[in-house]
Amino acid sequence: MYHALPARDFLDLSYRDDMCFIINRILRPLAPTEAQEAYALMLDAANSHGCQHWLIDLRRDTTFQPELLTTFFPQPGDQPGKVTYLAYLVSPMLLTELENQDQVPLPVHYDDLPFRVKLFVDELAAQEWLSAN
C-alpha cells in the first residue's frame, strides 16, 4: 500500500509499505538546491521507515541535467551498514543521451560504493529490480 509523505511542490514523495520502497517523483525541472532538498526528504523518509530501496522518477523533468543524477547518490554514513538501491525512471530519450555521454559515468562505475544504481524506462521493470535486491 502507498502512503503519501510530506513533500514540496516540485516532488511527490511516498512510501510503499508492502515492498519497502521510497518513491520520489520529480514533478518539474529542479534547481540544484531543490534537488538537494528532494534528496534530504527522501533520505529522511528512508531512514524513518528502514528502507533502502528508492525509486526516483525523473520522467517529468524535460530539462534534466545528467549531473543531477549524482545528487541522489547516498553518501557514506547516510544509511550505515546498508546498501541502498536506486532505480531511476527516465525517458527513453534521456536514457539514450546518458548512454552516449562521456562526462557522466554510467551506474556500473559505482560498484565499490554503498549503493547500486540502475536506469529504467519502464516502472514495472524498476520495481522488479528493486524487489530482487
C-alpha positions in Angstrom: 0.0 0.0 0.0 1.2 3.5 -0.8 1.4 6.2 1.8 1.9 9.9 0.9 4.8 11.6 2.7 5.5 15.3 3.3 7.0 16.8 0.2 7.3 20.0 -1.7 5.6 21.5 -4.8 8.4 20.0 -7.0 8.1 16.4 -5.9 5.7 13.7 -4.9 7.1 11.5 -2.1 5.5 8.2 -1.0 6.3 5.0 0.9 5.2 1.6 -0.4 5.0 -0.5 2.8 4.4 -3.9 1.1 7.8 -3.6 -0.7 9.6 -1.1 1.5 10.1 1.4 -1.4 10.6 5.1 -1.1 9.2 6.7 -4.3 10.3 10.1 -5.3 8.5 11.6 -8.4 10.1 14.8 -9.6 7.3 16.9 -10.9 9.2 19.6 -12.8 12.8 20.7 -13.6 14.8 21.2 -10.4 17.3 23.8 -9.3 20.3 22.3 -7.7 19.1 23.4 -4.2 15.8 21.7 -4.8 17.5 18.5 -5.9 19.4 18.6 -2.6 16.2 19.2 -0.7 14.5 16.3 -2.5 17.4 14.0 -1.6 17.2 15.1 2.1 13.5 14.4 2.2 13.9 11.0 0.6 16.7 10.1 2.9 14.7 11.1 6.0 11.8 9.0 4.8 14.0 6.0 4.0 15.7 6.2 7.4 12.3 6.6 9.2 10.9 3.5 7.5 14.2 1.5 7.5 14.0 1.3 3.7 16.9 1.0 1.3 15.0 0.7 -2.0 14.5 4.0 -3.7 12.5 4.7 -7.0 13.4 8.1 -8.4 11.1 9.1 -11.3 12.7 11.8 -13.5 10.4 11.4 -16.5 8.7 14.8 -16.0 11.9 16.7 -15.9 12.3 17.5 -19.5 15.3 19.8 -19.0 17.1 17.3 -16.8 20.8 17.8 -16.4 22.5 14.4 -16.2 25.0 15.6 -13.5 22.0 15.9 -11.1 21.8 12.1 -11.0 24.6 12.1 -8.5 22.6 14.4 -6.2 20.6 11.3 -5.2 23.6 9.1 -4.5 23.7 8.2 -0.8 26.8 9.4 0.9 28.9 7.3 3.4 27.0 7.3 6.7 23.6 8.2 5.2 22.4 4.6 5.7 25.2 3.0 7.8 25.8 -0.7 7.2 23.3 -0.9 4.3 23.5 -1.0 0.6 20.9 1.4 -0.9 19.3 0.5 -4.3 18.3 3.4 -6.6 16.1 2.7 -9.6 15.9 5.8 -11.8 13.0 6.1 -14.2 14.0 8.2 -17.2 12.5 8.9 -20.6 13.9 6.8 -23.5 15.4 10.0 -25.0 17.3 10.7 -21.7 18.5 7.2 -21.4 20.0 7.4 -24.9 21.6 10.7 -24.1 23.1 9.3 -20.8 24.5 6.2 -22.6 26.2 8.5 -25.2 27.8 10.9 -22.7 31.4 10.5 -21.6 31.3 13.0 -18.7 28.5 11.2 -16.7 29.7 7.7 -15.7 27.1 5.0 -16.1 25.9 3.2 -12.9 28.2 0.3 -13.3 31.1 2.6 -12.2 29.7 2.8 -8.7 30.0 -0.8 -7.6 32.6 0.0 -4.9 30.2 2.4 -3.1 27.4 1.7 -0.6 24.7 1.9 -3.3 23.7 0.3 -6.6 22.0 2.2 -9.4 20.2 1.1 -12.5 18.3 3.2 -15.1 14.9 2.2 -16.4 12.3 3.4 -18.8 9.7 1.0 -17.5 8.3 1.4 -13.9 7.4 -2.3 -13.5 10.9 -3.4 -14.5 12.3 -0.9 -12.0 10.1 -2.2 -9.2 11.0 -5.8 -10.1 14.8 -4.9 -9.9 14.3 -3.3 -6.5 12.3 -6.3 -5.2 15.0 -8.7 -6.3 17.7 -6.8 -4.3 
